[in-house]
Amino acid sequence: MPHIHLGLALMSSKETEEAVKCGLKTGYRGFDSAEMYGNEQEVGHAISAFLSSKENTTNLKREDIHFTTKLASNVSYDAARRSINQSLKKSGLGYIDLYLLHSPYGGKAKRLECWKAVEDAIEEGKVKIGGVSNFGVKHLEQLLGSNPRILPMVNQIEVHPFNTRTEITNFCQTHDIVVEAFAPLVRGLRMNHPTIGSLSRKYSCTPAQLLVRWSVQHGFVPLPKSATLERVAANADVGGFEIDAGDMKTMDGLDEYLVTGV
């Protein structure tokens, strides 16, 4: 799984295709879509078009790309199976690398029923990895306690220095569940925070790069989002510096349980 994925929520069709193209050009290999976003087809088309184009100068293949999508609602086993098949068809990518239950809504019984649909899709080769999104500790405990055939490998949640979600992230890391961090840039709401500004200057990076690096150093997989080529490239260019332990602690201390969306 790539260490940084490109987030694709709340984008128009044109923005989605442009963002994916920009991402592939600048080194992204993971792309985060969802049934609810309504852009699975555009993501798949942009990936396929790039792979077969002259712009693919490094000869990337489908197996080099990590495509994520998500089930919109936990309705039933049959509805989940239909959604998986529809997502697969819309993307046109042959298989889904990571399929998530987008939320815990619907209750325990429905969540477990839909998880069985994910397990079956994995066994059939339609999905490579299964996971969840927006699950709290209770929801994860219920899923793990149901003796699933296949364990969830990912929990995608909002997490950043202004909402550290320590209880959930600790639980996930203890149970070998990868934490994917959506809204790692706090949707731009804290770019002018004095601490973020000061540390960005200290490390000669942008505020966005500082926030992405914070996620990476915590062992999370951040999903920064942008449709601008320069920002798409810059947001993933975080390998040239490391935030020291004291500054990581300072950033952790910014937690205000700021929820920016789902």
C-alpha beads as a LAMMPS data file, in Angstrom:
LAMMPS data file: protein, C-alpha beads

262 atoms
261 bonds

1 atom types
1 bond types

-500.0 500.0 xlo xhi
-500.0 500.0 ylo yhi
-500.0 500.0 zlo zhi

Masses

1 110.0

Atoms # bond

1 1 1 0.000 0.000 0.000
2 1 1 1.381 3.465 -0.894
3 1 1 2.353 5.650 2.078
4 1 1 0.344 8.636 0.788
5 1 1 -2.910 8.496 -1.206
6 1 1 -4.618 11.276 -3.151
7 1 1 -8.016 12.172 -1.693
8 1 1 -10.776 12.687 -4.274
9 1 1 -13.861 13.648 -2.269
10 1 1 -16.123 16.536 -3.290
11 1 1 -14.630 16.998 -6.756
12 1 1 -16.387 17.488 -10.073
13 1 1 -15.837 14.969 -12.866
14 1 1 -13.331 17.267 -14.567
15 1 1 -11.499 18.030 -11.322
16 1 1 -11.314 14.313 -10.487
17 1 1 -9.757 13.316 -13.801
18 1 1 -7.314 16.229 -13.674
19 1 1 -6.321 15.451 -10.073
20 1 1 -5.679 11.779 -10.853
21 1 1 -3.634 12.694 -13.917
22 1 1 -1.629 15.215 -11.876
23 1 1 -1.155 12.643 -9.151
24 1 1 0.150 9.974 -11.484
25 1 1 2.550 12.456 -13.080
26 1 1 3.945 13.501 -9.709
27 1 1 4.381 10.080 -8.128
28 1 1 1.084 9.220 -6.416
29 1 1 0.092 5.599 -6.733
30 1 1 -2.905 5.504 -4.353
31 1 1 -6.284 7.097 -5.182
32 1 1 -9.201 7.314 -2.770
33 1 1 -12.705 7.265 -4.246
34 1 1 -16.128 6.181 -2.948
35 1 1 -19.568 5.223 -4.164
36 1 1 -20.815 8.340 -2.348
37 1 1 -18.388 10.622 -4.214
38 1 1 -19.906 9.685 -7.562
39 1 1 -16.513 9.671 -9.294
40 1 1 -15.437 6.015 -9.481
41 1 1 -15.837 6.027 -13.255
42 1 1 -13.758 9.185 -13.655
43 1 1 -11.007 7.837 -11.397
44 1 1 -10.847 4.565 -13.288
45 1 1 -10.914 6.283 -16.663
46 1 1 -8.123 8.676 -15.703
47 1 1 -5.954 5.824 -14.424
48 1 1 -6.525 3.660 -17.502
49 1 1 -5.974 6.577 -19.873
50 1 1 -2.684 7.501 -18.213
51 1 1 -1.388 3.924 -18.152
52 1 1 -1.929 3.596 -21.911
53 1 1 -0.581 7.063 -22.776
54 1 1 2.839 8.370 -23.787
55 1 1 2.913 10.279 -20.500
56 1 1 3.446 6.955 -18.718
57 1 1 7.198 7.215 -19.149
58 1 1 7.995 4.796 -16.307
59 1 1 5.849 2.003 -17.781
60 1 1 3.461 1.805 -14.832
61 1 1 1.028 -1.105 -14.906
62 1 1 -2.350 -1.646 -13.258
63 1 1 -0.733 -3.574 -10.412
64 1 1 1.355 -0.503 -9.549
65 1 1 -1.820 1.470 -8.747
66 1 1 -3.845 1.284 -5.532
67 1 1 -7.536 2.094 -6.066
68 1 1 -9.804 2.536 -3.047
69 1 1 -13.564 2.863 -3.013
70 1 1 -16.266 2.570 -0.358
71 1 1 -19.756 1.233 0.263
72 1 1 -22.159 4.144 0.706
73 1 1 -24.647 2.494 3.095
74 1 1 -24.822 -0.646 5.240
75 1 1 -28.201 -1.892 3.973
76 1 1 -27.841 -5.635 3.435
77 1 1 -25.515 -8.353 2.174
78 1 1 -27.166 -8.374 -1.255
79 1 1 -27.087 -4.579 -1.581
80 1 1 -23.399 -4.555 -0.634
81 1 1 -22.613 -7.202 -3.243
82 1 1 -24.437 -5.152 -5.879
83 1 1 -22.525 -2.031 -4.883
84 1 1 -19.191 -3.835 -5.105
85 1 1 -20.027 -5.123 -8.586
86 1 1 -21.225 -1.688 -9.703
87 1 1 -18.071 0.000 -8.379
88 1 1 -15.942 -2.571 -10.163
89 1 1 -17.801 -2.016 -13.418
90 1 1 -17.709 1.782 -13.156
91 1 1 -13.980 1.903 -12.461
92 1 1 -13.136 -0.528 -15.245
93 1 1 -9.911 -1.431 -13.438
94 1 1 -10.454 -5.192 -13.192
95 1 1 -10.371 -5.297 -9.394
96 1 1 -10.584 -3.003 -6.377
97 1 1 -7.424 -2.766 -4.293
98 1 1 -9.127 -1.590 -1.090
99 1 1 -12.862 -1.667 -0.354
100 1 1 -14.176 0.020 2.779
101 1 1 -17.468 0.172 4.637
102 1 1 -17.792 3.964 4.507
103 1 1 -19.437 4.314 7.913
104 1 1 -20.729 2.293 10.870
105 1 1 -24.302 3.507 10.313
106 1 1 -27.046 0.891 10.109
107 1 1 -26.317 -0.970 13.341
108 1 1 -24.170 -3.931 14.307
109 1 1 -26.148 -6.590 12.412
110 1 1 -26.058 -4.653 9.137
111 1 1 -22.360 -3.859 9.500
112 1 1 -21.502 -7.526 9.992
113 1 1 -23.761 -8.548 7.108
114 1 1 -22.051 -6.093 4.768
115 1 1 -18.629 -7.194 5.980
116 1 1 -19.470 -10.732 4.852
117 1 1 -20.113 -9.295 1.387
118 1 1 -16.625 -7.755 1.447
119 1 1 -15.119 -11.067 2.568
120 1 1 -16.831 -12.903 -0.306
121 1 1 -15.657 -10.286 -2.822
122 1 1 -12.095 -10.755 -1.552
123 1 1 -12.338 -14.535 -1.894
124 1 1 -13.636 -14.083 -5.457
125 1 1 -10.741 -11.794 -6.399
126 1 1 -12.899 -8.722 -6.989
127 1 1 -11.342 -6.964 -3.998
128 1 1 -7.776 -7.319 -2.725
129 1 1 -8.073 -5.809 0.778
130 1 1 -11.049 -4.962 2.989
131 1 1 -11.419 -2.301 5.630
132 1 1 -13.697 0.226 7.265
133 1 1 -14.064 3.978 7.603
134 1 1 -15.253 6.222 10.434
135 1 1 -15.362 3.247 12.831
136 1 1 -14.926 3.896 16.532
137 1 1 -13.396 1.465 19.014
138 1 1 -16.781 -0.105 19.821
139 1 1 -17.510 -0.749 16.149
140 1 1 -14.078 -2.292 15.628
141 1 1 -14.427 -4.468 18.727
142 1 1 -17.760 -5.771 17.469
143 1 1 -16.321 -6.620 14.063
144 1 1 -13.199 -8.286 15.451
145 1 1 -15.302 -10.124 18.046
146 1 1 -17.548 -11.640 15.374
147 1 1 -14.771 -14.044 14.300
148 1 1 -14.635 -12.765 10.724
149 1 1 -13.053 -14.929 8.066
150 1 1 -10.990 -11.926 6.967
151 1 1 -9.869 -9.174 9.328
152 1 1 -10.224 -5.491 8.392
153 1 1 -6.834 -4.123 7.439
154 1 1 -7.694 -0.392 7.355
155 1 1 -9.739 2.138 9.292
156 1 1 -10.011 5.461 7.459
157 1 1 -10.830 8.305 9.856
158 1 1 -10.396 12.040 10.160
159 1 1 -7.140 12.571 12.022
160 1 1 -4.742 15.521 12.172
161 1 1 -3.031 17.548 14.939
162 1 1 -6.301 19.333 15.716
163 1 1 -8.167 16.027 16.130
164 1 1 -5.716 13.296 17.100
165 1 1 -8.281 10.524 17.834
166 1 1 -5.746 8.862 20.129
167 1 1 -8.050 6.165 21.502
168 1 1 -8.997 4.943 18.035
169 1 1 -5.519 5.209 16.513
170 1 1 -3.940 3.355 19.445
171 1 1 -6.550 0.591 19.181
172 1 1 -5.960 0.252 15.442
173 1 1 -2.191 0.122 15.735
174 1 1 -2.428 -2.440 18.548
175 1 1 -4.565 -4.655 16.295
176 1 1 -2.452 -4.147 13.140
177 1 1 -5.133 -2.051 11.452
178 1 1 -3.672 0.663 9.230
179 1 1 -4.999 4.144 10.008
180 1 1 -5.725 6.146 6.879
181 1 1 -6.026 9.850 7.681
182 1 1 -8.584 11.759 5.687
183 1 1 -8.629 15.576 5.895
184 1 1 -4.948 15.546 6.980
185 1 1 -4.739 19.201 5.901
186 1 1 -7.675 20.100 8.224
187 1 1 -9.481 21.228 5.030
188 1 1 -7.360 24.376 5.174
189 1 1 -8.974 25.579 8.394
190 1 1 -5.740 25.809 10.434
191 1 1 -3.112 26.682 7.836
192 1 1 -2.623 30.072 9.513
193 1 1 -2.351 28.681 13.030
194 1 1 0.735 30.274 14.658
195 1 1 2.259 26.941 15.676
196 1 1 1.833 25.497 12.183
197 1 1 3.320 28.657 10.685
198 1 1 6.275 28.686 13.060
199 1 1 7.134 25.025 12.524
200 1 1 6.705 25.335 8.750
201 1 1 9.316 28.067 8.761
202 1 1 11.588 26.011 11.014
203 1 1 11.514 23.029 8.622
204 1 1 11.435 25.140 5.427
205 1 1 8.238 23.471 4.250
206 1 1 4.663 24.476 3.538
207 1 1 1.994 24.131 6.263
208 1 1 0.450 21.340 4.179
209 1 1 3.747 19.446 4.006
210 1 1 4.155 19.803 7.776
211 1 1 0.685 18.327 8.380
212 1 1 1.266 15.435 5.960
213 1 1 4.639 14.718 7.548
214 1 1 3.008 14.628 11.004
215 1 1 0.658 11.895 9.739
216 1 1 3.475 9.902 8.162
217 1 1 5.590 10.012 11.336
218 1 1 2.662 8.729 13.375
219 1 1 2.473 5.735 11.026
220 1 1 -0.748 6.882 9.362
221 1 1 -1.467 6.902 5.621
222 1 1 -2.569 10.477 4.845
223 1 1 -4.972 11.367 2.033
224 1 1 -4.177 14.989 1.099
225 1 1 -6.537 16.486 -1.452
226 1 1 -5.927 19.066 -4.182
227 1 1 -6.789 19.516 -7.834
228 1 1 -3.845 21.869 -8.458
229 1 1 -0.748 20.298 -10.019
230 1 1 1.707 22.265 -7.901
231 1 1 -0.064 21.481 -4.633
232 1 1 -0.665 17.841 -5.536
233 1 1 3.070 17.435 -6.083
234 1 1 4.141 19.478 -3.050
235 1 1 1.785 17.738 -0.618
236 1 1 3.507 14.397 -1.171
237 1 1 7.043 15.793 -1.164
238 1 1 7.689 15.207 2.532
239 1 1 10.697 12.899 2.499
240 1 1 13.282 15.622 2.842
241 1 1 12.743 16.496 6.492
242 1 1 11.745 14.931 9.801
243 1 1 9.829 16.626 12.605
244 1 1 11.736 16.167 15.864
245 1 1 10.120 14.489 18.864
246 1 1 9.565 17.710 20.770
247 1 1 7.787 19.361 17.851
248 1 1 5.661 16.242 17.271
249 1 1 4.566 16.512 20.898
250 1 1 3.794 20.196 20.416
251 1 1 1.658 19.399 17.369
252 1 1 -0.106 16.598 19.253
253 1 1 -0.978 19.180 21.888
254 1 1 -2.984 21.213 19.355
255 1 1 -5.857 18.719 19.656
256 1 1 -9.211 20.484 19.957
257 1 1 -11.370 17.640 18.601
258 1 1 -11.968 19.637 15.425
259 1 1 -14.274 17.648 13.125
260 1 1 -14.244 19.077 9.611
261 1 1 -16.545 16.575 7.882
262 1 1 -16.912 12.935 6.759

Bonds

1 1 1 2
2 1 2 3
3 1 3 4
4 1 4 5
5 1 5 6
6 1 6 7
7 1 7 8
8 1 8 9
9 1 9 10
10 1 10 11
11 1 11 12
12 1 12 13
13 1 13 14
14 1 14 15
15 1 15 16
16 1 16 17
17 1 17 18
18 1 18 19
19 1 19 20
20 1 20 21
21 1 21 22
22 1 22 23
23 1 23 24
24 1 24 25
25 1 25 26
26 1 26 27
27 1 27 28
28 1 28 29
29 1 29 30
30 1 30 31
31 1 31 32
32 1 32 33
33 1 33 34
34 1 34 35
35 1 35 36
36 1 36 37
37 1 37 38
38 1 38 39
39 1 39 40
40 1 40 41
41 1 41 42
42 1 42 43
43 1 43 44
44 1 44 45
45 1 45 46
46 1 46 47
47 1 47 48
48 1 48 49
49 1 49 50
50 1 50 51
51 1 51 52
52 1 52 53
53 1 53 54
54 1 54 55
55 1 55 56
56 1 56 57
57 1 57 58
58 1 58 59
59 1 59 60
60 1 60 61
61 1 61 62
62 1 62 63
63 1 63 64
64 1 64 65
65 1 65 66
66 1 66 67
67 1 67 68
68 1 68 69
69 1 69 70
70 1 70 71
71 1 71 72
72 1 72 73
73 1 73 74
74 1 74 75
75 1 75 76
76 1 76 77
77 1 77 78
78 1 78 79
79 1 79 80
80 1 80 81
81 1 81 82
82 1 82 83
83 1 83 84
84 1 84 85
85 1 85 86
86 1 86 87
87 1 87 88
88 1 88 89
89 1 89 90
90 1 90 91
91 1 91 92
92 1 92 93
93 1 93 94
94 1 94 95
95 1 95 96
96 1 96 97
97 1 97 98
98 1 98 99
99 1 99 100
100 1 100 101
101 1 101 102
102 1 102 103
103 1 103 104
104 1 104 105
105 1 105 106
106 1 106 107
107 1 107 108
108 1 108 109
109 1 109 110
110 1 110 111
111 1 111 112
112 1 112 113
113 1 113 114
114 1 114 115
115 1 115 116
116 1 116 117
117 1 117 118
118 1 118 119
119 1 119 120
120 1 120 121
121 1 121 122
122 1 122 123
123 1 123 124
124 1 124 125
125 1 125 126
126 1 126 127
127 1 127 128
128 1 128 129
129 1 129 130
130 1 130 131
131 1 131 132
132 1 132 133
133 1 133 134
134 1 134 135
135 1 135 136
136 1 136 137
137 1 137 138
138 1 138 139
139 1 139 140
140 1 140 141
141 1 141 142
142 1 142 143
143 1 143 144
144 1 144 145
145 1 145 146
146 1 146 147
147 1 147 148
148 1 148 149
149 1 149 150
150 1 150 151
151 1 151 152
152 1 152 153
153 1 153 154
154 1 154 155
155 1 155 156
156 1 156 157
157 1 157 158
158 1 158 159
159 1 159 160
160 1 160 161
161 1 161 162
162 1 162 163
163 1 163 164
164 1 164 165
165 1 165 166
166 1 166 167
167 1 167 168
168 1 168 169
169 1 169 170
170 1 170 171
171 1 171 172
172 1 172 173
173 1 173 174
174 1 174 175
175 1 175 176
176 1 176 177
177 1 177 178
178 1 178 179
179 1 179 180
180 1 180 181
181 1 181 182
182 1 182 183
183 1 183 184
184 1 184 185
185 1 185 186
186 1 186 187
187 1 187 188
188 1 188 189
189 1 189 190
190 1 190 191
191 1 191 192
192 1 192 193
193 1 193 194
194 1 194 195
195 1 195 196
196 1 196 197
197 1 197 198
198 1 198 199
199 1 199 200
200 1 200 201
201 1 201 202
202 1 202 203
203 1 203 204
204 1 204 205
205 1 205 206
206 1 206 207
207 1 207 208
208 1 208 209
209 1 209 210
210 1 210 211
211 1 211 212
212 1 212 213
213 1 213 214
214 1 214 215
215 1 215 216
216 1 216 217
217 1 217 218
218 1 218 219
219 1 219 220
220 1 220 221
221 1 221 222
222 1 222 223
223 1 223 224
224 1 224 225
225 1 225 226
226 1 226 227
227 1 227 228
228 1 228 229
229 1 229 230
230 1 230 231
231 1 231 232
232 1 232 233
233 1 233 234
234 1 234 235
235 1 235 236
236 1 236 237
237 1 237 238
238 1 238 239
239 1 239 240
240 1 240 241
241 1 241 242
242 1 242 243
243 1 243 244
244 1 244 245
245 1 245 246
246 1 246 247
247 1 247 248
248 1 248 249
249 1 249 250
250 1 250 251
251 1 251 252
252 1 252 253
253 1 253 254
254 1 254 255
255 1 255 256
256 1 256 257
257 1 257 258
258 1 258 259
259 1 259 260
260 1 260 261
261 1 261 262
